[in-house]
């Protein structure tokens, strides 16, 4: 990888604009969102299947689903495991764990966030 001027990186022949986004911050935000779903709606987690439907996924499946077209493209190119590892590398070690283990990890992950109480619902939402 080489860095050129004006926040553009050259990676294996491709020029990627890096000036307007922070990849690590985006990954943290995505992982936080996935963990919020897992903790607040555990019935939406199924670690036995990458994708069950639009509202039930595994950990990597949620990261891909929430990433929209970019996630779908990564999944088509790299498979679900590979795309998930790129999108949420900090949780890749959990991709083949049980629902209960992933839930517990997500609770601990969210507890470490400064806005923990805002991330976890105290009860059912009004729209449920």
MARMIMAR-132440 format. One record per residue (C-alpha): y, x, z; residue in three letters; residue number from 1. Coordinates in steps of 0.001 Angstrom, whole numbers. Each point is the difference from the previous one (the first is absolute). Layout:
N
<seba><v>Y</v><u>X</u><w>Z</w><res>ALA</res><n>NUM</n></seba>
...
***
This chain:
128
<seba><v>0</v><u>0</u><w>0</w><res>UNK</res><n>1</n></seba>
<seba><v>3434</v><u>1275</u><w>-805</w><res>UNK</res><n>2</n></seba>
<seba><v>3348</v><u>-1410</u><w>980</w><res>UNK</res><n>3</n></seba>
<seba><v>2675</v><u>-355</u><w>-2622</w><res>UNK</res><n>4</n></seba>
<seba><v>3615</v><u>-1045</u><w>429</w><res>UNK</res><n>5</n></seba>
<seba><v>1300</v><u>-3407</u><w>1108</w><res>UNK</res><n>6</n></seba>
<seba><v>-3016</v><u>-1033</u><w>2111</w><res>UNK</res><n>7</n></seba>
<seba><v>-2555</v><u>35</u><w>-2793</w><res>UNK</res><n>8</n></seba>
<seba><v>-3431</v><u>1547</u><w>618</w><res>UNK</res><n>9</n></seba>
<seba><v>-2333</v><u>1210</u><w>-2695</w><res>UNK</res><n>10</n></seba>
<seba><v>-3607</v><u>-726</u><w>931</w><res>UNK</res><n>11</n></seba>
<seba><v>-2690</v><u>974</u><w>-2495</w><res>UNK</res><n>12</n></seba>
<seba><v>2301</v><u>-476</u><w>-2953</w><res>UNK</res><n>13</n></seba>
<seba><v>1480</v><u>-3334</u><w>1163</w><res>UNK</res><n>14</n></seba>
<seba><v>3574</v><u>-312</u><w>1174</w><res>UNK</res><n>15</n></seba>
<seba><v>347</v><u>-2213</u><w>3062</w><res>UNK</res><n>16</n></seba>
<seba><v>3346</v><u>-1092</u><w>1391</w><res>UNK</res><n>17</n></seba>
<seba><v>-49</v><u>545</u><w>3761</w><res>UNK</res><n>18</n></seba>
<seba><v>3649</v><u>-394</u><w>838</w><res>UNK</res><n>19</n></seba>
<seba><v>-64</v><u>-3729</u><w>755</w><res>UNK</res><n>20</n></seba>
<seba><v>-3096</v><u>-381</u><w>2144</w><res>UNK</res><n>21</n></seba>
<seba><v>-1799</v><u>1626</u><w>2879</w><res>UNK</res><n>22</n></seba>
<seba><v>-3731</v><u>-176</u><w>-653</w><res>UNK</res><n>23</n></seba>
<seba><v>-1025</v><u>698</u><w>3601</w><res>UNK</res><n>24</n></seba>
<seba><v>2321</v><u>-2708</u><w>1317</w><res>UNK</res><n>25</n></seba>
<seba><v>-1328</v><u>-2488</u><w>-2566</w><res>UNK</res><n>26</n></seba>
<seba><v>-3578</v><u>833</u><w>1036</w><res>UNK</res><n>27</n></seba>
<seba><v>862</v><u>-543</u><w>3676</w><res>UNK</res><n>28</n></seba>
<seba><v>1647</v><u>-3328</u><w>-783</w><res>UNK</res><n>29</n></seba>
<seba><v>-3006</v><u>-1103</u><w>-2062</w><res>UNK</res><n>30</n></seba>
<seba><v>-2444</v><u>997</u><w>2739</w><res>UNK</res><n>31</n></seba>
<seba><v>2120</v><u>-1819</u><w>2577</w><res>UNK</res><n>32</n></seba>
<seba><v>-24</v><u>-3140</u><w>-2157</w><res>UNK</res><n>33</n></seba>
<seba><v>-3774</v><u>203</u><w>-489</w><res>UNK</res><n>34</n></seba>
<seba><v>-512</v><u>446</u><w>3754</w><res>UNK</res><n>35</n></seba>
<seba><v>2287</v><u>-2959</u><w>721</w><res>UNK</res><n>36</n></seba>
<seba><v>-2223</v><u>-2173</u><w>-2181</w><res>UNK</res><n>37</n></seba>
<seba><v>-3172</v><u>1292</u><w>1644</w><res>UNK</res><n>38</n></seba>
<seba><v>1284</v><u>-496</u><w>3553</w><res>UNK</res><n>39</n></seba>
<seba><v>1821</v><u>-3289</u><w>-524</w><res>UNK</res><n>40</n></seba>
<seba><v>-2616</v><u>-1571</u><w>-2274</w><res>UNK</res><n>41</n></seba>
<seba><v>-3354</v><u>1681</u><w>658</w><res>UNK</res><n>42</n></seba>
<seba><v>-1786</v><u>-2655</u><w>-2051</w><res>UNK</res><n>43</n></seba>
<seba><v>1711</v><u>1561</u><w>-3060</w><res>UNK</res><n>44</n></seba>
<seba><v>-1948</v><u>3269</u><w>454</w><res>UNK</res><n>45</n></seba>
<seba><v>-3449</v><u>536</u><w>-1507</w><res>UNK</res><n>46</n></seba>
<seba><v>-1113</v><u>3620</u><w>69</w><res>UNK</res><n>47</n></seba>
<seba><v>-3228</v><u>-903</u><w>-1829</w><res>UNK</res><n>48</n></seba>
<seba><v>1871</v><u>-733</u><w>-3237</w><res>UNK</res><n>49</n></seba>
<seba><v>2972</v><u>1676</u><w>-1683</w><res>UNK</res><n>50</n></seba>
<seba><v>1423</v><u>-3370</u><w>-1054</w><res>UNK</res><n>51</n></seba>
<seba><v>-1438</v><u>-3391</u><w>934</w><res>UNK</res><n>52</n></seba>
<seba><v>2882</v><u>-2128</u><w>-1256</w><res>UNK</res><n>53</n></seba>
<seba><v>3807</v><u>147</u><w>-87</w><res>UNK</res><n>54</n></seba>
<seba><v>194</v><u>-420</u><w>3773</w><res>UNK</res><n>55</n></seba>
<seba><v>-2982</v><u>2060</u><w>1216</w><res>UNK</res><n>56</n></seba>
<seba><v>-385</v><u>3719</u><w>-651</w><res>UNK</res><n>57</n></seba>
<seba><v>-1192</v><u>3186</u><w>1636</w><res>UNK</res><n>58</n></seba>
<seba><v>2544</v><u>2574</u><w>1162</w><res>UNK</res><n>59</n></seba>
<seba><v>259</v><u>1735</u><w>-3401</w><res>UNK</res><n>60</n></seba>
<seba><v>-108</v><u>-3363</u><w>-1757</w><res>UNK</res><n>61</n></seba>
<seba><v>3040</v><u>-1187</u><w>1946</w><res>UNK</res><n>62</n></seba>
<seba><v>1934</v><u>3165</u><w>-862</w><res>UNK</res><n>63</n></seba>
<seba><v>-799</v><u>-492</u><w>-3688</w><res>UNK</res><n>64</n></seba>
<seba><v>755</v><u>-3729</u><w>52</w><res>UNK</res><n>65</n></seba>
<seba><v>3352</v><u>525</u><w>1724</w><res>UNK</res><n>66</n></seba>
<seba><v>925</v><u>2729</u><w>-2490</w><res>UNK</res><n>67</n></seba>
<seba><v>-47</v><u>-2470</u><w>-2891</w><res>UNK</res><n>68</n></seba>
<seba><v>-305</v><u>1322</u><w>-3534</w><res>UNK</res><n>69</n></seba>
<seba><v>193</v><u>3614</u><w>1143</w><res>UNK</res><n>70</n></seba>
<seba><v>-2908</v><u>-557</u><w>2390</w><res>UNK</res><n>71</n></seba>
<seba><v>-2051</v><u>-1766</u><w>-2656</w><res>UNK</res><n>72</n></seba>
<seba><v>643</v><u>2836</u><w>-2450</w><res>UNK</res><n>73</n></seba>
<seba><v>-1051</v><u>2613</u><w>2542</w><res>UNK</res><n>74</n></seba>
<seba><v>-3133</v><u>-2005</u><w>756</w><res>UNK</res><n>75</n></seba>
<seba><v>-880</v><u>-282</u><w>-3701</w><res>UNK</res><n>76</n></seba>
<seba><v>421</v><u>3764</u><w>-445</w><res>UNK</res><n>77</n></seba>
<seba><v>-1466</v><u>1301</u><w>3270</w><res>UNK</res><n>78</n></seba>
<seba><v>-2105</v><u>-2801</u><w>1418</w><res>UNK</res><n>79</n></seba>
<seba><v>777</v><u>-1828</u><w>3210</w><res>UNK</res><n>80</n></seba>
<seba><v>-879</v><u>2895</u><w>2299</w><res>UNK</res><n>81</n></seba>
<seba><v>2108</v><u>2487</u><w>-1969</w><res>UNK</res><n>82</n></seba>
<seba><v>2997</v><u>-2322</u><w>-272</w><res>UNK</res><n>83</n></seba>
<seba><v>-181</v><u>-801</u><w>3705</w><res>UNK</res><n>84</n></seba>
<seba><v>-115</v><u>3684</u><w>896</w><res>UNK</res><n>85</n></seba>
<seba><v>3186</v><u>597</u><w>-1979</w><res>UNK</res><n>86</n></seba>
<seba><v>1815</v><u>-3038</u><w>1370</w><res>UNK</res><n>87</n></seba>
<seba><v>-937</v><u>259</u><w>3689</w><res>UNK</res><n>88</n></seba>
<seba><v>-1524</v><u>3453</u><w>546</w><res>UNK</res><n>89</n></seba>
<seba><v>490</v><u>-237</u><w>3759</w><res>UNK</res><n>90</n></seba>
<seba><v>-2605</v><u>-2772</u><w>193</w><res>UNK</res><n>91</n></seba>
<seba><v>-2496</v><u>1222</u><w>-2618</w><res>UNK</res><n>92</n></seba>
<seba><v>-2446</v><u>1072</u><w>2716</w><res>UNK</res><n>93</n></seba>
<seba><v>-426</v><u>-3703</u><w>847</w><res>UNK</res><n>94</n></seba>
<seba><v>-942</v><u>-1292</u><w>-3459</w><res>UNK</res><n>95</n></seba>
<seba><v>-3702</v><u>-296</u><w>874</w><res>UNK</res><n>96</n></seba>
<seba><v>356</v><u>-1106</u><w>3625</w><res>UNK</res><n>97</n></seba>
<seba><v>-592</v><u>-3433</u><w>1529</w><res>UNK</res><n>98</n></seba>
<seba><v>2589</v><u>-2760</u><w>258</w><res>UNK</res><n>99</n></seba>
<seba><v>138</v><u>492</u><w>3780</w><res>UNK</res><n>100</n></seba>
<seba><v>609</v><u>3753</u><w>-242</w><res>UNK</res><n>101</n></seba>
<seba><v>2750</v><u>-459</u><w>-2595</w><res>UNK</res><n>102</n></seba>
<seba><v>1624</v><u>-2750</u><w>2062</w><res>UNK</res><n>103</n></seba>
<seba><v>34</v><u>2220</u><w>3109</w><res>UNK</res><n>104</n></seba>
<seba><v>1457</v><u>2920</u><w>-1962</w><res>UNK</res><n>105</n></seba>
<seba><v>2716</v><u>-2213</u><w>-1475</w><res>UNK</res><n>106</n></seba>
<seba><v>940</v><u>-1283</u><w>3463</w><res>UNK</res><n>107</n></seba>
<seba><v>366</v><u>3589</u><w>1230</w><res>UNK</res><n>108</n></seba>
<seba><v>1964</v><u>963</u><w>-3112</w><res>UNK</res><n>109</n></seba>
<seba><v>2453</v><u>-2878</u><w>462</w><res>UNK</res><n>110</n></seba>
<seba><v>363</v><u>733</u><w>3720</w><res>UNK</res><n>111</n></seba>
<seba><v>1377</v><u>3418</u><w>-964</w><res>UNK</res><n>112</n></seba>
<seba><v>2798</v><u>-1554</u><w>-2067</w><res>UNK</res><n>113</n></seba>
<seba><v>3402</v><u>-310</u><w>1702</w><res>UNK</res><n>114</n></seba>
<seba><v>297</v><u>-3666</u><w>-1032</w><res>UNK</res><n>115</n></seba>
<seba><v>-3524</v><u>-943</u><w>1115</w><res>UNK</res><n>116</n></seba>
<seba><v>948</v><u>-3377</u><w>1479</w><res>UNK</res><n>117</n></seba>
<seba><v>1597</v><u>-1058</u><w>-3287</w><res>UNK</res><n>118</n></seba>
<seba><v>-3133</v><u>991</u><w>-1941</w><res>UNK</res><n>119</n></seba>
<seba><v>-2499</v><u>-2065</u><w>1987</w><res>UNK</res><n>120</n></seba>
<seba><v>272</v><u>-3764</u><w>312</w><res>UNK</res><n>121</n></seba>
<seba><v>-382</v><u>-1397</u><w>3506</w><res>UNK</res><n>122</n></seba>
<seba><v>-1798</v><u>-3064</u><w>-1318</w><res>UNK</res><n>123</n></seba>
<seba><v>-394</v><u>-2118</u><w>-3087</w><res>UNK</res><n>124</n></seba>
<seba><v>2819</v><u>-72</u><w>-2465</w><res>UNK</res><n>125</n></seba>
<seba><v>1788</v><u>-3273</u><w>-655</w><res>UNK</res><n>126</n></seba>
<seba><v>-1408</v><u>-175</u><w>-3533</w><res>UNK</res><n>127</n></seba>
<seba><v>-3631</v><u>212</u><w>1149</w><res>UNK</res><n>128</n></seba>
***
